[in-house]
Amino acid sequence: MLLKWLEMRAALTRTMTEHRALCNAPTPDVAAISRSRWLISNASRQRAAWFVTTVNPLAERLADRPSGAAWLALQADMPAYRHRISSFVSRWPTEAVVEDWSGYRHDVAELRFAIAQWLRREDVAIRALAVEQEAMAVLPPVTACQA
């Protein structure tokens, strides 16, 4: 599980780094910015789907443990995080990026910081779940005689 998370985080980080480089240009490369935004969106969708199919079910099974509870609490904050991203995308369609390149670069830098903070929170929670998952795999099952 942890390896998959690290791969997906690296892919998202890579696309965000490429986007940051594009934003350092004095004028927008509209095609490259559009492609970069699509890649970031795609990487985010893949992560979200993986959370639904893999991480959330594990966290629900571990809801009585700190790692599961921490992930579920993080997921409770997800709608507000997604709303922030959606609002940004709505506010900055391609035409607006071209018209106000400086404003876009300012706003995207703020958003990039918020995304980095979110990824750090995810990282802590995923690592805790991975440790718990490993511990469960190593420990022998409790039998009726042991309980």
Buried (B, 14 or more C-beta within 10 A) or exposed (E): BBEBBBEBBEBBBEBBEBBBEBBEEEEBEEEBBBBBBEBBEEBBEEBEEBBEEBBBEBBEBBEEBEBBBBBBEBBEEEEEBEEBBEEBEEEBEBEBBEEBBEEBBEBBEEBBEEBEEBBEBBBBBBBBBBEBBEEEEEEEEEEEEEE
